[in-house]
């Protein structure tokens, strides 16, 4: 019997080998250890948006931390805090799979913290981290994460130690934008800062959000402005909508708007072409708070309540909502720790 492999089979084997190598080597930084786990949106045209819980076996154990997407390597990065004062863990979310890369790259910023800002900066092709808190205190240090390396950088000036602030990249103005948080002499801050070329700059404002602890904001490229919503201070919870463009804040009064809230998730959804909001919590009465699970979008003229048309809304876990848009999946990703990883898509 002729045991020689036919030429066609050899060619097919070579093509398959090349594709396998491309998959293994084409993702910068981390080899793929498992195939992508589909999450139920494939096959046919779906009727509308849906929140879906991803099947997973190696998710981070806690939702305490910060999250951001890195388009230069098409990976989502989660910096977690176990509530102590040691170094933080760095996780990546790559095509539906979580991996703790701390054993490969070493501990992240120390002390580990949450309630800070973690944002992609295209000028450095990586992430910028500012501030946050831990049981050891509140911080105003600045870190970068580029090529799987965390680096603390010294800046000429910096905002005061803050947690619970809002931070995003303002592509229209060409810098990272930070506003709000606590604490400045024991008071919530309504300062606005920019970060570019390794320098923090205080941007004095004639008018700006004044109730902005655990508020949220995201840049909308269609509107070419940053969209800001909500927050609280001294027990008062806001539903105010603001935008930031060309160095200035502008208050809006849309006819339809999400209810008063803080701690919500807010992210620009490229597939939808709008800013998407999820959940948060609000004050019902003194000492009584209510968790929220509704979904909204903002298109410039006002807010639209998507809750009735979005299936399987995820449960809300109290605290800052770890949510961002994943360009590799073309979906918003929401991480809720023990309550799982959710995606919003068709």
C-alpha positions as CSV (number, residue, x, y, z in Angstrom):
1,X,0.0,0.0,0.0
2,X,1.3,3.4,-0.9
3,X,1.8,5.2,2.5
4,X,2.9,8.5,0.9
5,X,0.6,11.5,1.8
6,X,-1.0,13.0,-1.4
7,X,0.2,16.5,-2.3
8,X,-3.2,18.0,-1.6
9,X,-3.2,16.7,1.9
10,X,0.3,18.0,2.5
11,X,-0.7,21.4,1.3
12,X,-3.7,21.4,3.5
13,X,-1.6,20.4,6.5
14,X,0.9,23.3,5.8
15,X,-1.9,25.8,5.5
16,X,-3.4,24.6,8.8
17,X,0.1,24.8,10.5
18,X,0.6,28.3,9.2
19,X,-2.8,29.3,10.6
20,X,-2.1,27.7,13.9
21,X,1.2,29.6,14.2
22,X,-0.5,32.8,13.2
23,X,-3.1,32.4,16.0
24,X,-0.5,31.5,18.6
25,X,2.0,34.3,17.6
26,X,-0.4,37.0,16.3
27,X,-1.7,38.0,19.7
28,X,1.0,40.2,21.2
29,X,2.2,39.3,24.6
30,X,0.2,36.2,25.6
31,X,-0.2,32.8,23.8
32,X,-3.7,31.5,23.5
33,X,-4.3,28.6,25.9
34,X,-7.9,27.8,25.0
35,X,-10.1,28.4,22.0
36,X,-12.6,31.2,22.2
37,X,-15.8,30.3,24.1
38,X,-18.9,31.4,22.1
39,X,-21.5,33.2,24.2
40,X,-24.7,32.5,22.3
41,X,-25.0,35.3,19.7
42,X,-23.7,33.3,16.7
43,X,-25.9,31.9,14.0
44,X,-28.7,34.0,12.5
45,X,-29.7,37.6,13.0
46,X,-30.7,38.4,16.6
47,X,-33.8,40.4,17.3
48,X,-32.1,43.0,19.4
49,X,-29.6,43.7,22.2
50,X,-29.0,41.2,25.0
51,X,-26.9,40.9,28.1
52,X,-25.3,37.4,28.1
53,X,-23.4,35.6,30.8
54,X,-20.2,34.1,29.5
55,X,-19.2,30.5,30.4
56,X,-15.9,30.7,32.2
57,X,-13.6,28.6,34.4
58,X,-10.8,30.9,35.4
59,X,-12.3,34.3,36.2
60,X,-10.8,36.7,38.7
61,X,-12.2,36.1,42.2
62,X,-13.1,39.7,43.0
63,X,-14.7,42.6,41.3
64,X,-12.6,45.1,43.4
65,X,-10.3,46.9,41.0
66,X,-10.1,48.7,37.7
67,X,-10.7,47.7,34.1
68,X,-9.7,49.1,30.7
69,X,-9.4,47.9,27.1
70,X,-6.0,48.1,25.3
71,X,-6.7,48.4,21.5
72,X,-3.0,48.2,20.6
73,X,-2.9,44.5,21.7
74,X,-6.7,43.8,21.6
75,X,-6.9,42.8,25.2
76,X,-8.9,43.9,28.2
77,X,-6.9,44.5,31.4
78,X,-8.3,44.1,34.9
79,X,-6.2,45.2,37.8
80,X,-7.6,43.5,40.9
81,X,-7.3,44.2,44.6
82,X,-8.0,41.7,47.4
83,X,-8.4,44.4,49.9
84,X,-4.9,44.3,51.4
85,X,-1.9,46.5,51.1
86,X,0.4,44.2,48.9
87,X,0.9,44.4,45.2
88,X,-2.1,44.1,42.8
89,X,-2.8,41.3,40.3
90,X,-3.0,41.9,36.6
91,X,-5.5,39.9,34.5
92,X,-6.2,39.9,30.8
93,X,-9.5,39.1,29.1
94,X,-8.6,37.8,25.6
95,X,-11.4,36.7,23.2
96,X,-13.6,35.6,26.1
97,X,-11.0,34.0,28.3
98,X,-9.5,35.3,31.6
99,X,-5.8,34.8,32.4
100,X,-3.8,36.0,35.5
101,X,-0.5,37.2,34.1
102,X,0.9,38.3,37.4
103,X,3.2,35.2,37.6
104,X,4.6,36.2,34.2
105,X,5.1,40.0,34.8
106,X,5.2,40.4,38.6
107,X,3.0,42.3,40.9
108,X,1.1,45.4,39.7
109,X,1.0,48.8,41.4
110,X,1.4,48.6,45.2
111,X,-0.5,48.9,47.4
112,X,-3.3,47.2,45.5
113,X,-6.2,49.6,45.1
114,X,-9.7,50.1,43.7
115,X,-11.8,53.2,43.0
116,X,-9.1,54.8,40.9
117,X,-8.7,55.6,37.2
118,X,-7.4,53.2,34.5
119,X,-7.5,54.5,31.0
120,X,-6.0,53.7,27.6
121,X,-3.7,56.5,26.3
122,X,-3.0,56.2,22.6
123,X,0.0,58.5,23.0
124,X,1.9,55.8,24.9
125,X,0.1,52.8,23.4
126,X,-0.8,51.6,26.9
127,X,-2.7,52.3,30.1
128,X,-2.4,55.2,32.6
129,X,-3.5,54.6,36.2
130,X,-4.1,57.3,38.7
131,X,-4.9,57.3,42.4
132,X,-7.5,55.0,44.1
133,X,-7.7,53.7,47.6
134,X,-6.8,50.7,49.8
135,X,-7.0,50.0,53.5
136,X,-3.6,51.7,53.7
137,X,-4.8,55.1,52.3
138,X,-5.8,57.2,49.3
139,X,-3.3,57.8,46.6
140,X,-2.2,60.3,43.9
141,X,0.5,58.3,42.2
142,X,0.6,57.8,38.4
143,X,1.5,54.5,36.7
144,X,1.7,53.3,33.1
145,X,1.2,49.8,31.7
146,X,3.0,49.3,28.4
147,X,4.3,46.1,27.0
148,X,3.2,44.1,30.0
149,X,5.2,46.4,32.4
150,X,3.9,48.5,35.2
151,X,6.0,51.7,35.7
152,X,5.5,54.4,38.3
153,X,6.2,57.8,36.8
154,X,7.1,61.0,38.6
155,X,5.0,64.0,37.4
156,X,5.8,67.7,38.1
157,X,2.3,68.2,39.4
158,X,-0.7,65.9,40.2
159,X,-4.2,66.0,41.5
160,X,-4.5,65.5,45.3
161,X,-5.0,62.0,46.6
162,X,-8.4,60.9,45.2
163,X,-10.8,57.9,44.9
164,X,-14.2,57.6,43.4
165,X,-13.4,60.0,40.6
166,X,-14.3,59.8,36.9
167,X,-11.5,59.5,34.2
168,X,-11.5,58.8,30.5
169,X,-9.5,59.7,27.4
170,X,-10.8,62.8,25.6
171,X,-9.8,62.2,22.0
172,X,-11.3,65.5,20.9
173,X,-9.0,67.5,23.2
174,X,-6.2,65.0,23.0
175,X,-5.7,64.2,26.7
176,X,-6.9,62.1,29.6
177,X,-9.6,63.9,31.6
178,X,-10.3,63.5,35.3
179,X,-12.9,65.1,37.5
180,X,-14.4,64.7,40.9
181,X,-13.6,62.2,43.6
182,X,-12.7,62.4,47.3
183,X,-11.0,63.8,49.3
184,X,-9.6,67.3,49.3
185,X,-9.4,68.4,53.0
186,X,-12.2,66.0,53.7
187,X,-14.4,67.4,51.0
188,X,-15.5,66.0,47.6
189,X,-13.6,67.5,44.7
190,X,-15.1,69.2,41.7
191,X,-11.7,69.9,40.1
192,X,-11.0,69.0,36.5
193,X,-7.6,67.8,35.4
194,X,-5.9,66.8,32.1
195,X,-3.0,64.4,31.6
196,X,-0.7,64.5,28.6
197,X,3.0,64.0,27.9
198,X,3.6,62.9,31.5
199,X,2.1,66.1,33.0
200,X,-1.1,66.7,35.0
201,X,-2.7,70.1,34.4
202,X,-5.4,71.7,36.5
203,X,-8.2,73.1,34.2
204,X,-10.1,75.8,36.1
205,X,-13.8,75.9,35.1
206,X,-16.5,78.5,35.2
207,X,-19.0,75.7,35.6
208,X,-18.5,72.0,36.2
209,X,-20.3,69.0,37.8
210,X,-20.4,69.6,41.5
211,X,-22.0,66.3,42.6
212,X,-19.5,63.9,41.1
213,X,-18.4,61.2,43.6
214,X,-18.8,57.8,41.8
215,X,-20.1,59.5,38.7
216,X,-19.2,58.2,35.3
217,X,-18.0,59.6,32.0
218,X,-17.0,58.3,28.5
219,X,-15.9,59.9,25.2
220,X,-18.3,59.7,22.3
221,X,-16.5,60.0,19.0
222,X,-19.7,60.6,17.1
223,X,-20.5,63.6,19.3
224,X,-16.7,64.5,19.7
225,X,-17.3,65.1,23.4
226,X,-17.1,63.5,26.8
227,X,-20.5,62.5,28.3
228,X,-20.8,62.7,32.1
229,X,-23.7,61.5,34.3
230,X,-24.7,61.4,38.0
231,X,-22.7,60.9,41.2
232,X,-23.3,61.9,44.8
233,X,-22.0,64.1,47.5
234,X,-23.1,64.6,51.1
235,X,-26.0,62.1,50.6
236,X,-27.4,63.9,47.5
237,X,-27.6,61.7,44.4
238,X,-27.6,63.4,41.0
239,X,-29.0,62.6,37.6
240,X,-27.3,65.6,35.9
241,X,-26.0,65.1,32.3
242,X,-22.9,67.1,31.3
243,X,-20.6,67.1,28.3
244,X,-17.0,68.2,28.1
245,X,-15.5,69.6,24.8
246,X,-12.8,72.0,23.9
247,X,-11.7,72.4,27.5
248,X,-15.1,73.3,29.0
249,X,-18.1,71.7,30.7
250,X,-21.7,72.2,29.5
251,X,-24.8,71.2,31.5
252,X,-27.7,69.5,29.5
253,X,-31.3,69.1,30.4
254,X,-32.6,66.1,28.4
255,X,-36.3,65.4,28.5
256,X,-35.7,61.7,29.2
257,X,-32.9,60.8,31.6
258,X,-31.8,57.9,33.9
259,X,-32.9,58.4,37.5
260,X,-30.5,59.8,40.1
261,X,-27.6,57.4,40.6
262,X,-24.0,56.8,41.3
263,X,-21.5,53.9,40.8
264,X,-22.9,53.0,37.4
265,X,-21.1,51.7,34.3
266,X,-20.7,54.0,31.3
267,X,-18.9,53.1,28.1
268,X,-19.1,54.1,24.4
269,X,-20.4,51.1,22.4
270,X,-18.8,51.2,18.9
271,X,-21.2,48.6,17.6
272,X,-24.2,50.6,18.8
273,X,-22.6,54.0,18.0
274,X,-23.7,55.4,21.4
275,X,-22.7,55.7,25.0
276,X,-24.2,52.9,27.1
277,X,-25.1,53.1,30.8
278,X,-25.8,50.3,33.1
279,X,-27.1,50.2,36.7
280,X,-25.7,52.0,39.7
281,X,-27.3,52.7,43.0
282,X,-29.5,55.4,44.4
283,X,-30.7,56.8,47.7
284,X,-34.3,56.0,48.6
285,X,-34.3,57.6,52.0
286,X,-31.9,58.2,54.9
287,X,-29.9,55.0,55.2
288,X,-31.8,53.1,52.5
289,X,-30.1,52.5,49.1
290,X,-31.5,50.7,46.0
291,X,-29.4,48.9,43.5
292,X,-30.3,49.5,39.8
293,X,-30.0,47.2,36.8
294,X,-31.5,49.3,33.9
295,X,-29.7,49.9,30.6
296,X,-29.7,53.3,28.8
297,X,-28.0,54.8,25.8
298,X,-27.1,58.5,25.0
299,X,-27.2,59.8,21.5
300,X,-26.7,63.6,21.9
301,X,-30.3,64.7,22.0
302,X,-31.2,62.7,25.1
303,X,-31.2,59.4,26.9
304,X,-33.1,56.3,25.7
305,X,-34.2,53.6,28.1
306,X,-33.2,50.2,26.5
307,X,-34.2,48.1,29.5
308,X,-37.5,46.8,28.0
309,X,-35.8,45.7,24.8
310,X,-32.6,44.2,26.4
311,X,-32.9,40.7,27.6
312,X,-31.2,39.0,30.6
313,X,-30.1,42.1,32.5
314,X,-27.2,41.2,34.7
315,X,-27.5,41.4,38.5
316,X,-25.9,44.5,40.1
317,X,-23.1,44.2,42.5
318,X,-22.8,47.2,44.8
319,X,-19.8,49.4,44.1
320,X,-18.1,51.0,41.1
321,X,-19.2,49.1,38.0
322,X,-16.3,47.5,36.1
323,X,-17.5,48.0,32.5
324,X,-15.7,48.8,29.2
325,X,-16.0,48.2,25.5
326,X,-14.0,45.3,24.1
327,X,-12.9,46.1,20.5
328,X,-11.9,42.5,19.9
329,X,-15.4,41.2,20.7
330,X,-17.2,44.3,19.5
331,X,-19.2,44.2,22.7
332,X,-19.4,46.0,26.0
333,X,-17.9,43.8,28.7
334,X,-19.2,43.9,32.3
335,X,-17.2,42.1,35.1
336,X,-19.1,41.3,38.3
337,X,-16.7,39.0,40.1
338,X,-18.5,36.0,41.5
339,X,-21.6,37.1,39.5
340,X,-19.6,36.5,36.3
341,X,-18.6,38.2,33.1
342,X,-21.4,39.7,31.0
343,X,-21.4,41.1,27.4
344,X,-23.9,43.3,25.7
345,X,-24.4,42.5,22.0
346,X,-26.8,41.5,19.3
